[in-house]
Amino acid sequence: MSPPFSWWTEETHRGTPVVVKMENPNNWSMRELHTLSDDEVLNFSKTKNHRNKNAKQLTWVLLLKAHKAAGCLTSIAAALLTFSSAIRQRISSGRTDTKNSHTTLKLYIFLKVFAFLAALLLGFEIIACVCTLIRPFGVKGVFDLAYSSWVSIRVDYLAPPLQFLSNACVVLFIVQSVDRLVLSLGCFWIKFRNIKPVLSDGGNDLESGNGGDYFPMVLVQIPMCNEKEVYQQSIAAVCNLDWPKSNLLIQVLDDSDDPTTQLLIKEEVHKWQEEGANILYRHRVIREGYKAGNLKSAMNCSYVKEYEFVAIFDADFQPTPEFLKKTVPHFKGNEELGLVQARWSFVNKDENLLTRLQNINLAFHFEVEQQVNGTFLNFFGFNGTAGVWRIKALEESGGWLERTTVEDMDIAVRAHLHGWKFIFLNDVECQCELPESYEAYRKQQHRWHSGPMHLFRLCLPDIIRSKISIWKKFNMIFLFFLLRKLILPFYSFTLFCIILPMTMFVPEATLPAWVVCYIPATMSFLNILPAPKSFPFIVPYLLFENTMSVTKFNAMISGLFQLGSAYEWVVTKKSGRSSESDLISLVEKEPVLQRGNSMPDLDEVRAEKKKTSKRKKHNRIYTKELALAFLLLTASARSLLSAQGIHFYFLLFQGVSFLLVGLDLIGEQIA
């Protein structure tokens, strides 16, 4: 018969011994040895002192682990306190976006109510779990009745319409993904076959910027409005274009209502006139129609009739000296060609996370969308700048109209309906600047997504009545407008920001994992291919695109139904960055300052400019994004109760991304 408690002794000896090095208490290590045989265990048990020493070392290990865990918890708590303090400080000092249009306010109220209901449902589900575990006396029967009623309501009334809406959005999602895949395959085919636009006469080597003897009359326009940060570099770049001065006229179209900016631009134009540049300064007294009105006013000048082509550059664009020699020769011998569009490149694409994510989007837009549509359809949306128009095509299409904020897309659609063809040159780049603050980017995206829907309402009757082929009508109505301008922001916001969190609280309606994870990951992979250096940012890109869906959805609704912000134009804030090559060229060719009667005013202007450059920057609080962050984080907690792995991680990370954007923690702050 074994002695009492002999099992305890045996269990003690059959443990796995460890060796602990204690030379440095702050840098200890534990090494697991091989499992001992019975004889080794017997000999090991006879060495009492060795056993006691081993036990003491193991105790030290456990104490050190406990100390390390306590220190980790302390540091996490301190980090959370610091983060919460930063959030409170931003909320107290930031400016909210609640003073926006009526549409934005309605959307915010809807999201806030939705988030509040989600919090109530989460609390209800937690109470249900607790009651299931502890079954408190006197409460179980009442709560079981309430919960069963809630489940009955979910099954009979909430799940069917939610599942129908989910299925409809999934279908739209698949259609849009197929369109994106087809565009990517078209781009691959262009690369594989090395398809490029060629000259009609098979002439000159445009890669070297050699335009041969073809130098038609070209008008260059630089529209700007209160953009004192970038006017110098854009004027300098255009004045350095390699084109005969007798065949080139530059119009600086200044719509600034700031007298300081007007004086600075006038002085810059005067300096280049003294250098011999054929450049004029124009300022409108009555500023109507934004950029379209500015361009329309300039085209009404009598001397414009002498010119055959017009090149347009926004205030932050810096064309290379060979730009005209690489673009204008494509018009020679091709009388049906109305537009030659160049690709954009960005001097600040690596400035911060926001500019990196924008670069991914725009690289896909130019290299895939514009290039494929230009190659196979001879039609794409004019980007508003870095393009050369045949003036005859502008005039036959009705000229610049002031009816929408996307005047570039408007003139492109009307020119296509009149039979004009377009060419996109992916190898010709024009440098410009990306918005570095989320506020500037958000306003830009609102205009870019509200304008097309407003234009669609205006152009739909003309498209239907036009004499173009059925295929071209289908492409323009369904692919160009509906699929890429309406359906994309609609399903992005509805599917990932509304339906997905709702399915967490109404689990009878399901959203497959391949919709949440696999297809979005595949589409993000395709989007990032034109910018391979951005592959480390593929996950932030996917999350940020969904985060921007609330802004794009709101803009799309405003433009489609012509609500208050549909005709809102806000000039994108610039920082005035230049490329290294531009800075070198400006240093090599620095014009002589002309001192005259206006110098006292200019000294005052420069002093004011220096003063405004030191203006304190501030952040904004975006209420819609914060409401969605709360909603998605609440839904992620609910999915954790249901053990839905992929849905939990997606909702968690998406909620955190909405929180970061809502607190203006992405990009630069604005002055």
C-alpha positions in Angstrom: 0.0 0.0 0.0 1.4 3.3 -1.0 2.0 5.8 1.7 -0.4 8.7 2.1 0.0 11.6 -0.3 2.6 9.6 -2.3 0.9 10.8 -5.5 2.0 14.3 -4.6 5.6 13.2 -4.3 5.5 11.4 -7.6 3.9 14.3 -9.4 6.6 16.6 -8.1 9.4 14.5 -9.6 7.8 14.1 -13.0 7.9 17.8 -13.8 10.2 19.2 -16.5 13.2 20.7 -14.8 14.5 24.1 -16.0 17.7 26.0 -15.8 17.6 29.7 -15.0 20.5 32.1 -15.5 20.3 34.9 -12.9 23.5 36.9 -13.6 21.4 39.9 -14.6 17.9 40.1 -13.1 16.8 42.4 -16.0 18.0 40.0 -18.6 17.0 36.5 -17.5 16.4 33.5 -19.7 14.8 30.1 -19.2 15.9 27.0 -21.2 13.8 23.9 -21.2 15.8 20.6 -20.9 15.0 17.2 -22.4 12.5 15.0 -20.5 14.4 12.9 -18.0 14.3 9.1 -17.7 13.1 7.3 -14.6 16.7 6.7 -13.4 17.6 10.4 -13.9 14.5 11.4 -12.0 15.5 9.1 -9.1 19.0 10.6 -9.0 17.6 14.0 -9.4 15.2 13.5 -6.4 18.1 12.4 -4.2 19.8 15.8 -4.6 17.8 17.8 -2.2 19.8 21.0 -2.3 19.8 21.0 -6.1 16.0 20.5 -6.0 15.5 23.4 -3.6 17.8 25.6 -5.7 15.8 24.8 -8.8 12.5 25.6 -7.0 13.9 29.0 -5.9 15.0 29.8 -9.4 11.5 28.9 -10.7 10.0 31.1 -8.1 12.3 33.9 -9.3 11.1 33.3 -12.8 7.5 33.5 -11.8 8.1 36.7 -9.9 9.9 38.2 -12.8 7.1 37.2 -15.1 4.6 38.8 -12.8 6.7 41.9 -12.5 7.0 42.1 -16.3 3.3 41.6 -16.8 2.5 44.3 -14.2 4.9 46.7 -15.9 3.3 45.9 -19.3 -0.2 46.5 -17.9 1.0 49.8 -16.3 2.5 51.0 -19.6 -0.7 50.0 -21.5 -2.8 51.9 -19.0 -0.5 54.9 -19.2 -0.7 54.8 -23.0 -4.5 54.6 -22.9 -4.6 57.6 -20.5 -2.3 59.6 -22.8 -4.4 58.7 -25.9 -7.7 59.6 -24.1 -6.2 62.9 -23.0 -5.1 63.6 -26.5 -8.6 62.8 -27.8 -10.2 65.1 -25.2 -7.7 67.9 -26.1 -8.5 67.5 -29.8 -12.2 67.5 -29.2 -12.0 70.6 -27.0 -9.7 72.6 -29.3 -10.9 71.3 -32.7 -13.6 72.6 -35.0 -16.4 70.3 -35.9 -18.0 69.9 -39.3 -21.6 70.2 -38.0 -22.1 73.5 -39.7 -22.3 71.9 -43.1 -25.1 71.5 -45.5 -28.6 70.3 -44.6 -27.8 66.9 -46.2 -24.6 66.4 -44.2 -26.5 67.2 -41.0 -29.3 64.7 -41.8 -26.7 62.0 -42.5 -24.9 62.7 -39.2 -28.2 62.5 -37.2 -29.0 59.2 -38.9 -25.6 57.8 -38.1 -25.8 59.0 -34.5 -29.2 57.4 -33.9 -28.0 54.2 -35.6 -24.9 54.1 -33.4 -27.0 54.7 -30.2 -29.3 51.9 -31.1 -26.3 49.6 -31.8 -25.0 50.4 -28.3 -28.3 49.5 -26.7 -28.5 46.3 -28.6 -24.9 45.4 -27.6 -25.9 46.0 -23.9 -29.0 43.8 -24.4 -26.9 41.0 -25.9 -24.3 41.2 -23.0 -27.1 41.0 -20.4 -28.5 38.0 -22.3 -25.1 36.2 -22.1 -24.8 37.0 -18.4 -28.3 35.8 -17.6 -27.5 32.6 -19.5 -24.5 32.0 -17.4 -25.6 32.9 -13.9 -29.5 32.6 -14.3 -30.5 35.1 -11.6 -33.6 34.2 -9.7 -36.8 36.1 -10.6 -35.3 37.6 -13.7 -34.8 34.7 -16.0 -38.5 34.2 -17.0 -39.1 37.9 -17.8 -35.8 38.3 -19.7 -36.3 35.0 -21.6 -39.6 36.3 -22.8 -38.2 39.7 -23.9 -35.2 38.1 -25.7 -37.4 35.5 -27.5 -39.6 38.4 -28.6 -36.6 40.3 -30.0 -35.4 37.1 -31.8 -38.9 36.7 -33.3 -38.9 40.4 -34.5 -35.4 39.8 -36.1 -36.4 36.7 -37.9 -39.8 37.9 -39.2 -39.3 41.6 -39.9 -35.7 42.7 -39.9 -33.7 39.8 -41.5 -35.6 39.5 -44.8 -35.3 43.1 -46.0 -31.7 43.3 -44.6 -30.8 40.2 -46.5 -32.4 41.5 -49.7 -30.5 44.8 -49.4 -27.3 42.8 -48.7 -27.7 40.6 -51.7 -28.4 43.6 -53.9 -25.3 45.4 -52.8 -23.2 42.2 -53.2 -24.4 42.0 -56.8 -23.4 45.6 -57.4 -20.1 44.9 -55.7 -19.5 42.0 -58.0 -20.4 44.0 -61.1 -18.0 46.8 -60.1 -15.3 44.3 -59.3 -15.6 42.7 -62.7 -15.3 46.1 -64.3 -12.2 46.8 -62.3 -10.8 43.4 -63.3 -11.5 44.1 -67.0 -9.8 47.4 -66.9 -6.7 45.8 -65.2 -6.6 43.1 -67.9 -6.9 45.8 -70.6 -3.9 47.6 -69.0 -1.9 44.3 -68.9 -2.7 43.8 -72.6 -1.5 47.4 -73.4 1.8 46.7 -71.5 2.2 43.2 -73.1 1.7 44.5 -76.7 3.4 47.8 -76.0 0.5 49.7 -77.4 1.1 53.5 -77.6 -0.5 56.4 -79.5 1.4 57.0 -82.7 1.5 60.0 -85.0 -0.7 60.0 -88.0 2.3 60.7 -90.3 4.6 58.3 -88.4 7.0 61.2 -87.9 9.0 62.5 -85.1 10.6 61.0 -82.0 8.4 62.3 -79.3 10.2 60.5 -76.5 13.1 63.0 -76.9 10.7 65.9 -77.1 11.6 66.6 -80.7 8.5 68.2 -82.3 10.2 68.5 -85.7 9.1 71.6 -87.7 5.5 71.4 -86.5 5.0 74.5 -84.3 1.4 75.7 -84.6 0.0 78.6 -82.6 -0.6 77.5 -79.0 -2.4 79.4 -76.2 -1.5 78.5 -72.6 -3.9 79.3 -69.8 -3.2 79.2 -66.1 -6.4 79.6 -64.1 -6.0 80.4 -60.4 -7.8 81.8 -57.5 -6.2 83.0 -54.2 -3.3 80.5 -54.6 -0.4 82.5 -53.4 1.6 79.4 -52.5 2.0 78.1 -56.0 1.7 80.9 -58.5 5.4 81.5 -58.9 6.4 77.9 -59.7 3.5 77.4 -62.2 4.2 80.7 -64.1 7.9 79.9 -64.1 7.4 76.4 -65.5 5.0 77.6 -68.3 7.4 80.4 -69.2 10.2 77.9 -69.6 8.2 75.8 -72.2 10.4 75.0 -75.2 8.3 76.5 -78.0 8.8 79.4 -80.4 7.9 82.6 -78.5 6.1 84.0 -81.6 3.8 81.0 -81.6 3.1 80.9 -77.9 0.9 83.2 -75.7 0.5 82.7 -71.9 -2.7 83.9 -70.1 -2.6 84.1 -66.3 -6.3 84.0 -65.4 -6.4 85.3 -61.9 -9.8 85.1 -60.1 -8.3 86.1 -56.7 -10.4 88.4 -54.6 -7.5 89.0 -52.2 -5.7 92.2 -53.1 -2.4 90.9 -51.7 -2.5 87.9 -54.0 -3.4 90.0 -57.0 -0.4 92.3 -56.4 2.0 89.3 -56.0 0.8 87.7 -59.2 0.9 90.9 -61.2 4.5 91.4 -60.1 5.4 87.9 -61.1 3.9 88.4 -64.6 5.7 91.7 -64.9 9.1 90.0 -64.1 8.6 87.4 -66.8 7.5 90.1 -69.3 10.8 91.8 -68.7 12.5 88.5 -69.4 10.9 88.4 -72.8 8.1 85.9 -72.2 4.9 86.5 -74.1 2.6 86.5 -71.1 -0.5 88.4 -70.1 -2.4 89.0 -66.8 -6.2 88.9 -66.7 -8.4 89.5 -63.7 -12.2 89.3 -63.8 -14.2 92.0 -62.0 -17.3 89.8 -61.9 -16.3 86.3 -60.7 -19.1 84.0 -61.9 -19.0 80.4 -62.8 -15.8 79.5 -60.9 -13.1 78.0 -63.2 -15.5 77.5 -66.1 -16.5 81.1 -66.1 -12.8 82.1 -65.9 -11.9 80.0 -68.9 -14.9 81.1 -70.8 -14.1 84.8 -70.3 -10.5 84.2 -71.5 -11.6 82.4 -74.7 -13.8 85.4 -75.6 -10.7 87.5 -76.2 -10.4 88.6 -79.9 -6.8 87.5 -80.2 -7.7 83.8 -79.4 -8.9 83.4 -83.0 -5.2 83.4 -84.1 -4.5 80.3 -82.1 -5.2 76.6 -83.0 -4.7 74.9 -79.7 -5.0 75.7 -76.0 -3.1 74.0 -73.2 -4.5 74.3 -69.6 -2.5 74.1 -66.4 -3.9 74.6 -63.0 -1.9 76.8 -60.6 0.1 74.0 -58.9 1.1 72.2 -62.2 4.7 72.3 -63.4 5.0 71.1 -67.0 8.4 70.1 -68.3 10.0 72.3 -71.1 9.3 69.5 -73.6 5.6 69.2 -72.8 4.2 70.9 -75.9 6.7 69.1 -78.2 5.4 65.7 -76.8 1.7 66.5 -77.0 0.9 68.9 -79.8 2.4 66.8 -82.7 -0.3 64.2 -82.2 -2.8 66.6 -83.7 -0.9 66.8 -87.0 -2.8 64.9 -89.7 -5.5 63.8 -87.2 -8.4 66.2 -87.7 -10.7 64.1 -85.5 -8.5 64.5 -82.5 -9.9 67.0 -80.0 -7.9 66.4 -76.8 -4.4 65.1 -75.8 -4.3 64.4 -72.0 -1.0 63.9 -70.1 -0.6 61.9 -66.9 -0.1 63.6 -63.5 2.9 63.0 -61.2 3.2 64.3 -57.7 6.1 66.1 -56.0 4.8 65.3 -52.5 3.5 61.7 -52.9 5.7 60.5 -50.0 5.0 63.5 -47.7 2.6 61.6 -45.3 0.3 58.6 -45.2 -2.6 60.6 -46.8 -0.5 61.5 -49.8 0.7 58.0 -50.2 -2.8 56.6 -50.2 -3.9 59.3 -52.8 -1.0 58.3 -55.0 -2.3 54.7 -55.1 -5.7 55.9 -56.2 -4.5 58.3 -58.9 -1.9 56.0 -60.2 -4.6 53.4 -61.0 -6.9 56.2 -62.4 -4.3 57.3 -64.9 -2.4 54.2 -65.8 -5.4 51.9 -65.9 -8.7 53.8 -66.3 -7.5 56.7 -68.5 -5.1 54.6 -70.6 -7.5 51.8 -71.3 -10.4 54.0 -72.1 -8.2 56.2 -74.3 -6.7 53.2 -76.2 -9.9 51.2 -76.8 -12.6 53.8 -76.7 -10.9 57.1 -77.6 -12.9 58.7 -74.8 -12.2 59.5 -71.1 -13.0 62.3 -68.7 -10.8 65.3 -69.2 -8.8 65.9 -66.0 -9.2 69.7 -66.2 -5.4 70.4 -66.5 -2.2 69.1 -68.1 -4.1 68.7 -71.4 -4.1 70.3 -74.8 -7.4 71.0 -76.6 -8.1 71.8 -80.2 -9.9 75.1 -80.0 -12.2 74.1 -82.8 -13.4 71.1 -80.7 -14.1 73.4 -77.8 -16.1 75.8 -79.9 -18.2 73.0 -81.7 -19.0 71.4 -78.4 -20.5 74.6 -77.0 -17.4 75.9 -75.1 -17.0 76.2 -71.4 -20.4 76.1 -69.5 -20.9 77.3 -65.9 -23.6 74.8 -65.1 -21.6 72.4 -62.9 -18.4 72.2 -60.8 -16.9 69.6 -63.1 -16.5 71.7 -66.2 -13.7 69.5 -67.4 -15.9 66.4 -67.5 -18.8 68.4 -69.0 -16.7 69.6 -72.0 -15.3 66.1 -72.5 -18.8 64.5 -72.6 -20.1 67.1 -75.0 -17.0 66.8 -77.3 -17.4 63.0 -77.4 -21.1 63.4 -78.3 -20.0 65.6 -81.2 -17.6 62.9 -82.5 -14.2 64.2 -81.3 -11.6 61.6 -80.2 -9.2 61.8 -77.3 -5.7 60.5 -76.7 -4.1 59.8 -73.3 -0.3 59.8 -73.1 0.8 57.7 -70.1 4.5 58.5 -70.8 4.1 62.2 -70.7 4.0 63.5 -67.1 3.2 66.8 -65.5 4.1 67.4 -61.9 1.6 68.8 -59.4 0.8 68.6 -55.8 -1.5 66.4 -53.7 -3.6 67.8 -50.8 -1.6 67.2 -47.6 -4.5 67.7 -45.1 -7.6 65.6 -44.8 -9.8 68.7 -44.8 -8.4 69.8 -48.2 -8.7 66.3 -49.6 -12.2 65.8 -48.3 -13.4 69.0 -50.0 -11.7 68.0 -53.2 -13.4 64.6 -53.2 -16.8 66.2 -52.4 -16.5 68.3 -55.6 -15.2 65.4 -57.6 -18.2 63.1 -56.6 -21.0 65.6 -56.5 -20.2 67.2 -59.8 -20.5 64.1 -62.0 -23.9 63.2 -60.6 -25.1 66.8 -61.2 -23.7 66.6 -64.7 -25.4 63.2 -65.3 -28.8 64.8 -64.7 -28.0 67.5 -67.2 -26.4 65.3 -69.9 -28.7 62.3 -69.9 -31.2 63.7 -72.4 -28.4 64.8 -74.8 -26.7 61.3 -74.5 -30.0 59.5 -75.4 -30.7 61.8 -78.3 -27.1 61.8 -79.7 -26.1 60.0 -82.9 -23.3 58.0 -81.4 -23.5 54.2 -81.4 -25.5 52.1 -78.9 -22.3 50.7 -77.4 -20.9 54.2 -76.8 -24.2 55.3 -75.2 -24.1 52.2 -72.9 -20.5 53.0 -72.0 -21.2 56.6 -71.2 -24.5 56.0 -69.2 -23.8 52.8 -67.4 -20.0 52.4 -67.1 -18.8 56.0 -67.1 -21.5 57.6 -64.9 -23.6 55.0 -63.1 -21.1 52.3 -62.3 -18.0 54.3 -61.5 -19.6 57.5 -60.2 -22.8 56.3 -58.5 -22.7 52.6 -57.7 -19.2 52.6 -56.4 -19.7 55.1 -53.5 -23.2 53.7 -52.9 -22.3 50.1 -52.2 -19.0 51.1 -50.5 -20.9 53.1 -47.9 -24.1 50.9 -47.7 -22.4 47.5 -47.7 -19.4 48.1 -45.4 -20.6 50.9 -43.1 -24.3 50.1 -42.7 -25.2 46.5 -43.7 -22.2 44.8 -42.3 -22.6 46.2 -38.7 -26.4 45.5 -38.9 -25.8 41.8 -39.7 -23.9 41.6 -36.4 -27.1 42.5 -34.5 -29.4 40.7 -36.9 -27.3 37.5 -37.4 -30.2 35.9 -39.4 -29.0 38.1 -42.3 -25.6 37.0 -43.3 -22.7 38.6 -45.3 -20.2 36.0 -46.7 -16.6 36.2 -45.6 -15.5 36.5 -49.3 -17.4 39.7 -49.6 -15.9 41.2 -46.4 -12.3 40.0 -47.0 -11.2 38.2 -50.2 -12.7 40.3 -53.0 -11.8 43.7 -51.3 -8.3 42.4 -50.8 -8.1 41.3 -54.4 -9.4 44.6 -55.7 -7.0 46.5 -53.5 -4.2 44.4 -54.9 -5.2 45.3 -58.4 -5.5 49.0 -57.5 -2.0 49.0 -56.0 -0.2 47.3 -59.0 0.4 50.6 -60.9 2.2 51.9 -57.7 4.3 48.9 -56.6 6.3 50.8 -54.1 3.1 51.3 -52.1 2.5 47.6 -51.4 3.3 48.0 -47.7 0.2 50.3 -47.5 -2.3 47.9 -49.0 -4.2 47.4 -45.7 -4.4 51.1 -44.8 -5.4 51.8 -48.4 -8.3 49.3 -48.2 -9.5 50.7 -44.8 -9.1 54.4 -45.9 -11.1 53.8 -49.1 -14.0 52.5 -47.0 -13.5 55.4 -44.7 -13.8 57.9 -47.5 -17.0 56.3 -48.7 -19.1 58.4 -46.3 -17.8 61.6 -47.9 -18.3 60.3 -51.4 -21.7 58.9 -50.7 -22.9 62.3 -49.2 -21.4 64.1 -52.2 -23.1 61.7 -54.7 -26.5 62.2 -53.1 -26.0 66.0 -53.1 -25.2 66.0 -56.8 -27.8 63.5 -57.8 -30.7 65.4 -56.2 -29.2 68.9 -56.6 -29.1 69.6 -52.9 -27.3 72.5 -51.2 -23.7 71.5 -51.6 -24.0 70.3 -55.2 -22.7 73.5 -56.6 -20.1 74.2 -53.9 -16.6 75.0 -55.1 -13.7 75.2 -52.6 -10.2 75.8 -54.0 -8.0 72.9 -52.8 -5.4 74.1 -50.3 -1.8 74.0 -51.6 1.5 74.0 -49.8 3.6 75.2 -52.7 6.1 72.3 -53.0 8.3 72.1 -56.0 10.4 69.4 -57.5 14.2 69.5 -57.3 14.6 70.0 -61.0 12.2 73.0 -60.9 14.1 74.6 -58.1 17.4 74.3 -60.0 15.9 75.8 -63.2 14.5 78.7 -61.2 17.9 79.4 -59.6 19.7 79.3 -62.9 17.2 81.7 -64.4 16.2 84.2 -61.7 14.6 87.2 -63.3 15.7 90.7 -62.2 13.3 92.4 -59.8 11.8 95.6 -61.2 11.6 98.2 -58.5 9.1 101.0 -59.1 6.2 102.8 -57.6 4.6 99.6 -56.4 7.5 98.5 -54.2 6.2 100.0 -50.9 3.0 98.1 -51.4 4.9 94.9 -52.2 7.0 95.2 -49.1 3.8 95.4 -47.1 2.5 92.4 -49.1 5.5 90.3 -48.3 5.3 91.2 -44.6 1.7 90.1 -44.6 2.6 86.9 -46.4 5.3 86.1 -43.8 2.8 86.8 -41.0 0.2 84.5 -42.4 2.8 81.7 -43.0 3.2 81.5 -39.2 -0.5 81.1 -38.6 -1.3 78.5 -36.0 -2.6 75.2 -37.4 -5.6 73.5 -36.0 -7.4 70.2 -36.4 -11.1 69.5 -37.1 -13.5 67.0 -35.6 -15.5 65.1 -38.2 -18.7 64.0 -36.5 -20.0 61.6 -39.2 -16.7 59.7 -39.1 -16.8 59.5 -35.3 -20.4 58.3 -35.3 -19.4 55.6 -37.7 -16.3 54.7 -35.7 -18.5 54.2 -32.6 -21.0 52.1 -34.6 -18.4 49.8 -36.2 -16.5 49.3 -32.9 -19.8 48.4 -31.2 -20.6 46.0 -34.0 -17.1 44.5 -33.6 -17.8 43.8 -29.9 -21.0 42.2 -30.9 -19.3 40.0 -33.5 -16.8 38.9 -30.8 -19.7 37.5 -28.8 -20.7 35.5 -31.8 -17.2 34.3 -32.5 -17.2 35.6 -36.0 -13.4 36.0 -36.7 -13.0 37.7 -40.0 -16.0 40.0 -39.4 -14.6 41.0 -36.0 -11.2 42.0 -37.3 -12.6 43.9 -40.3 -15.0 45.8 -38.1 -12.4 46.5 -35.5 -9.7 47.9 -37.9 -12.3 49.7 -39.9 -13.7 51.3 -36.7 -10.2 52.4 -35.7 -9.6 53.9 -39.1 -12.8 55.9 -38.8 -11.7 57.0 -35.4 -8.3 58.2 -36.7 -9.9 60.1 -39.5 -12.7 61.5 -37.3 -10.1 63.0 -35.0 -8.1 64.4 -37.9 -5.1 62.2 -37.1 -4.2 61.5 -40.8 -2.4 64.0 -42.9 -1.3 67.5 -42.0 -3.4 70.0 -40.0 -4.7 73.1 -41.7 -3.9 76.7 -41.0 
